Amino acid sequence: GLLGYKTHCKVCLVVRQEVDGIRRYCHLATGNYNVRTSSVYSDFGLFTCRPHFGEDLTELFNLLTGYTRPQRFHHLVLAPTGLREHFIDLIRNEAEQARAGKPARMIAKVNSLIDDAVIEELYAANRAGVQIDLIVRGMCSLRPGLEGVSERIRVISIVDRYLEHARVFYFQNGGAPTFWLASADWMPRNFKRRIEIAFPVLDPQLQAKLKDILELQLV
């Protein structure tokens, strides 16, 4: 069970009886629903009524209230049960693309990067030939630009009028890019001591908007 874990995911589910039946409206976010911080934090949120997201959030709330045992999700990935492993799989996939001679790139935007397992995978992806851009606002235990270790890894930090708080992830994936948003930073406490979620952005227009924002921040 998940008793005793801090709930750090940011999700909202509205179930409405409409003319054509019941519809579920979902909001999934990278930041808090907090009136004080919302005016100074920069975050992303996804508002959707795609049925699979509605089923996932229903399952998540049932899980959080102790109503059900963990089931498989369509889209959500959950900590502490598999979020670190999910990101490691995505990084390893990018390394496989590079080893196969395909263009390979990833971009990750987080508040903190101090998880040893993820850092080792990033170093391994670098050695495989993956181009890696990291936007890390706060703590970063990875050392970029080391020959033979991290020469393809760039790390920048953005400090501006608004607090950069969004967790955004882009993987080139052999020409079929995937985009993920998350409530979790790449830290051991987020992976193993909190209830967190990551979720994909599936709509091509929204994917393009996220890519534009990330590229703009990397200029």
FENVEN-V333973 format. One line per field, one symbol per residue. ss: DSSP state (H for helix, E for strand, C for the rest). Layout:
BEGIN
ss = ???
END
This chain:
BEGIN
ss = CCCCCEECCEEEEEEEEECCEEEEEEEEECCCCCCCCCCCEECCEEEECCHHHHHHHHHHHHHHCCCCCCCCCCCCEEECCCHHHHHHHHHHHHHHHHHCCCCCEEEEEECCECCHHHHHHHHHHHHHCCEEEEEECCCECCCCCCCCCCCCEEEECCCCCCEECCEEEEECHHHCCEEEEECCCECHHHHHCEEEEEEECCCHHHHHHHHHHHHHHHC
END
